[in-house]
């Protein structure tokens, strides 16, 4: 769905809790931990891109939820990727 603001939307939703929206408020439509976090994250990126807010803060993950565990796993993976790329770049530069 590339309509509305922001143009990107969470594609992971819980059918019993969430609903997609084109222009609606995030809190009204994305109520599960994962879709709410993703919707707020996307909205923050959109605000940064359009400079709509100078005091922009990324959403806080909900402790003791699946989203917290998933974010930790993703962060660990990204750190490993960065480490490998940094090593490869250091080898190439010699």
Contact map, one row per residue, 1 for C-alpha under 8 A:
1110001110000000000001000000000000000000000000000000000000000000000000000000000000000000000000
1111011110000000000000000000000000000000000000000000000000000000000000000000000000000000000000
1111111100000000000001000000000000000000000000000000000000000000000000000000000000000000000000
0111111000000000000001100000000000000000000000000000000000000000000000000000000000000000000000
0011111100000000000001100000000000000000000000000000000000000000000000000000000000000000000000
0111111110000000000000000000000000000000011001000000000000000000000000000000000000000000000000
1111111110000000000000000000000000000000000000000000000000000000000000000000000000000000000000
1110111111000000000000000000000000000000010000000000000000000000000000000000000000000000000000
1100011111100000000100000000000000000010010000000000000000000000000000000000000000000000000000
0000000111111000000000000000000000100110010000000000000000000000000000000000000000000000000000
0000000011111000000000000000000000100000000000000000000000000000000000000000000000000000000000
0000000001111100000000000000000001100000000000000000000000000000000000000000000000000000000000
0000000001111110111000000000010101100000000000000000000000000000000000000000000000000000000000
0000000000011111111000000000000100100000000000000000000000000000000000000000000000000000000000
0000000000001111111000000000000000000000000000000000000000000000000000000000000000000000000000
0000000000000111110000000000000000000000000000000000000000000000000000000000000000000000000000
0000000000001111111000000000011100000000000000000000000000000000000000000000000000000000000000
0000000000001111111100000000111100100000000000000000000000000000000000000000000000000000000000
0000000000001110111110000000110000000000000000000000000000000000000000000000000000000000000000
0000000010000000011111000000110000000000000000000000000000000000000000000000000000000000000000
0000000000000000001111110000100000000000000000000000000000000000000000000000000000000000000000
1011100000000000000111110000000000000000000000000000000000000000000000000000000000000000000000
0001100000000000000011111000000000000000000000000000000000000000000000000000000000000000000000
0000000000000000000011111101100000000000000000000000000000000000000000000000000000000000000000
0000000000000000000000111111100000000000000000000000000000000000000000000000000000000000000000
0000000000000000000000011111110000010011000000000000000000000000000000000000000000000000000000
0000000000000000000000001111111000010000000000000000000000000000000000000000000000000000000000
0000000000000000000000011111111000000000000000000000000000000000000000000000000000000000000000
0000000000000000011110011111111000000000000000000000000000000000000000000000000000000000000000
0000000000001000111100000111111100110010000000000000000000000000000000000000000000000000000000
0000000000000000110000000011111110110000000000000000000000000000000000000000000000000000000000
0000000000001100110000000000011111110000000000000000000000000000000000000000000000000000000000
0000000000000000000000000000001111111000000000000000000000000100111000000000000000000000000000
0000000000011000000000000000000111111100000000000000000000000000011000000000000000000000000000
0000000001111100010000000000011111111110000000000000000000000000000000000000000000000000000000
0000000000000000000000000110011111111111000000000000000000000000000000000000000000000000000000
0000000000000000000000000000000011111111100000000000000000111000001000000000000000000000000000
0000000001000000000000000000000001111111110000000000000000000000000000000000000000000000000000
0000000011000000000000000100010000111111111000000000000000000000000000000000000000000000000000
0000000000000000000000000100000000011111111100000000000001100000000000000000000000000000000000
0000000000000000000000000000000000001111111110000000000001100000000000000000000000000000000000
0000010111000000000000000000000000000111111111000000000000000000000000000000000000000000000000
0000010000000000000000000000000000000011111111100000000000000000000000000000000000000000000000
0000000000000000000000000000000000000001111111110000000111100000000000000000000000000000000000
0000000000000000000000000000000000000000111111111000000000000000000000000000000000000000000000
0000010000000000000000000000000000000000011111111100000000000000000000000000000000000000000000
0000000000000000000000000000000000000000001111111111100100000000000000000000000000000000000000
0000000000000000000000000000000000000000000111111111100100000000000000000000000000000000000000
0000000000000000000000000000000000000000000011111110000000000000000000000000000000000000000000
0000000000000000000000000000000000000000000001111111000000000000000000000000000000000000000000
0000000000000000000000000000000000000000000000111111110000000000000000000000000000000000000000
0000000000000000000000000000000000000000000000110111110000000000000000000000000000000000000000
0000000000000000000000000000000000000000000000110011111100000000000000000000000000000000000000
0000000000000000000000000000000000000000000000000011111100000000000000000000000000000000000000
0000000000000000000000000000000000000000000000000000111110000000000000000000000000000000000000
0000000000000000000000000000000000000000000100110000111111000000000000000000000000000000000000
0000000000000000000000000000000000000000000100000000001111100000000000000000000000000000000000
0000000000000000000000000000000000000001100100000000000111110000000000000000000000000000000000
0000000000000000000000000000000000001001100100000000000011111000000000000000000000000000000000
0000000000000000000000000000000000001000000000000000000001111100000000000000000000000000000000
0000000000000000000000000000000000001000000000000000000000111110001100000000000000000000000000
0000000000000000000000000000000010000000000000000000000000011111101100000000000000000000000000
0000000000000000000000000000000000000000000000000000000000001111100100000000000000000000000000
0000000000000000000000000000000000000000000000000000000000000111110110000000000000000000000000
0000000000000000000000000000000010000000000000000000000000000111111110000000000000000000000000
0000000000000000000000000000000011000000000000000000000000000001111111000000000000000000000000
0000000000000000000000000000000011001000000000000000000000001100111111100000000000000000000000
0000000000000000000000000000000000000000000000000000000000001111111111110000000000000000000000
0000000000000000000000000000000000000000000000000000000000000001111111111000000000000000000000
0000000000000000000000000000000000000000000000000000000000000000011111111100000000000000000000
0000000000000000000000000000000000000000000000000000000000000000001111111110000000000000000000
0000000000000000000000000000000000000000000000000000000000000000000111111111000000000000000000
0000000000000000000000000000000000000000000000000000000000000000000011111111100000000000000000
0000000000000000000000000000000000000000000000000000000000000000000001111111110000000000000000
0000000000000000000000000000000000000000000000000000000000000000000000111111111000000000000000
0000000000000000000000000000000000000000000000000000000000000000000000011111111100000000000000
0000000000000000000000000000000000000000000000000000000000000000000000001111111110000000000000
0000000000000000000000000000000000000000000000000000000000000000000000000111111111000000000000
0000000000000000000000000000000000000000000000000000000000000000000000000011111111100000000000
0000000000000000000000000000000000000000000000000000000000000000000000000001111111110000000000
0000000000000000000000000000000000000000000000000000000000000000000000000000111111111000000000
0000000000000000000000000000000000000000000000000000000000000000000000000000011111111100000000
0000000000000000000000000000000000000000000000000000000000000000000000000000001111111110000000
0000000000000000000000000000000000000000000000000000000000000000000000000000000111111111000000
0000000000000000000000000000000000000000000000000000000000000000000000000000000011111111100000
0000000000000000000000000000000000000000000000000000000000000000000000000000000001111111110000
0000000000000000000000000000000000000000000000000000000000000000000000000000000000111111111000
0000000000000000000000000000000000000000000000000000000000000000000000000000000000011111111100
0000000000000000000000000000000000000000000000000000000000000000000000000000000000001111111110
0000000000000000000000000000000000000000000000000000000000000000000000000000000000000111111111
0000000000000000000000000000000000000000000000000000000000000000000000000000000000000011111111
0000000000000000000000000000000000000000000000000000000000000000000000000000000000000001111111
0000000000000000000000000000000000000000000000000000000000000000000000000000000000000000111111
0000000000000000000000000000000000000000000000000000000000000000000000000000000000000000011111
